[in-house]
Amino acid sequence: MRDPAESYFKCTNRERAIFEAGIKLGTIYHQYVGVPINLSNLESLENAIKDSVMVQPFVESASVKIDPEMVKKRQGVYKYITLSGEMLTVSVVIKYKDESVEARLNYIEEMDYPLMYLGGKNE
């Protein structure tokens, strides 16, 4: 695939792949956190998030999982809650030219933070 924006980037192909991975994870986090959920729409929301990232440039694969146990525990009187970063487990593989990177979004309990990072441990 020809990249019409290539001349705007002064970096290696790996650095560009990493940049693109950050864009994808940031988009997922900031677009979907706060969406109303319950057990009946988890799978459709996981698929919607995955499908939306898959149409973006340079995405080779993606997986999205929302923790159903957290949803069960937190459902209130109206039987729904809103999606939070600690419920998400996301992986995207970005391929830019000859370089591929895997980026993840996972809630890291000891940090109490939904961390976006490259490869590494899948918590």
Secondary structure, 3 states (H helix, E strand, C coil): CCCCCHHHCCCCHHHHHHHHHHHHHHHHHHHHCCCEECCCCHHHHHHHHHHHHHCCCCEEEEEEEECHHHHHHHCCCCCCEECCHHHEEEEEEEEECCEEEEEEEEEECCCCEEEEEECCCCC
